[in-house]
Structure formats: structure tokens, C-alpha cells
Amino acid sequence: MASFLRVDKEKIFLKCEIKYPNELLSFDVSLINPEEIRKLMVPGSTILLNADKGR
């Protein structure tokens, strides 16, 4: 499952998926493919992973 959210001070008219996000939140680390993430994330992006401390 994937979900997309756009946040801005101005009204947002775009209604399409986000291909190159500035931020990524993942609630299941097993779904993350590091090679794919490197290609999709813009430089300086933030990634938040919900994972066990040992991972």
C-alpha cells in the first residue's frame, strides 16, 4: 500500500502520485529497497523508518 501527501502554504491543485519525494516515511522496513530509494529520493531528503533498534 502506498499513500502520498502534498503539503504547502498555497492551495495545491496537483492530483497525481509523487515520483521524487523530499520525505519518506516507512512503517515496514521489509518493504524498503535501498537501490530504488536512492534513485527516487532527491538530494537532502529525509527518510524516517519504523524499525527495531537492532536493524
C-alpha positions in Angstrom: 0.0 0.0 0.0 1.2 3.5 -0.8 0.0 6.9 0.2 1.0 10.4 -0.9 0.6 13.7 0.8 1.4 17.2 -0.5 1.9 20.0 2.0 2.2 23.7 1.1 1.0 27.1 2.3 -0.6 27.7 -1.1 -3.6 25.7 -2.4 -2.4 22.6 -4.2 -4.1 21.7 -7.5 -2.0 18.6 -8.5 -3.8 15.3 -8.1 -1.2 12.8 -9.1 1.3 10.5 -7.4 4.6 11.9 -6.1 7.6 10.4 -8.1 10.5 12.2 -6.4 9.6 12.9 -2.8 11.5 15.1 -0.4 10.5 13.0 2.6 9.7 9.3 3.0 8.1 7.5 5.9 8.1 3.7 6.1 6.3 1.7 8.7 7.6 -1.7 7.4 11.4 -1.8 6.7 11.0 -5.1 4.8 9.3 -3.1 2.0 12.3 -0.8 1.5 14.6 -1.5 -1.4 17.7 0.7 -0.8 18.7 0.9 -4.5 15.2 2.0 -5.6 15.1 4.6 -2.7 18.5 6.1 -3.9 17.1 6.6 -7.4 13.8 8.2 -6.3 14.8 10.5 -3.4 16.0 14.0 -4.1 19.4 15.1 -2.6 19.0 16.2 1.0 15.8 14.2 1.5 14.6 12.9 4.9 13.8 9.2 5.5 12.0 8.0 8.6 11.9 4.3 9.2 10.0 2.5 11.9 12.4 -0.4 12.7 13.7 -2.4 15.6 16.7 -0.8 17.3 19.0 -3.7 16.0 18.2 -3.2 12.3 
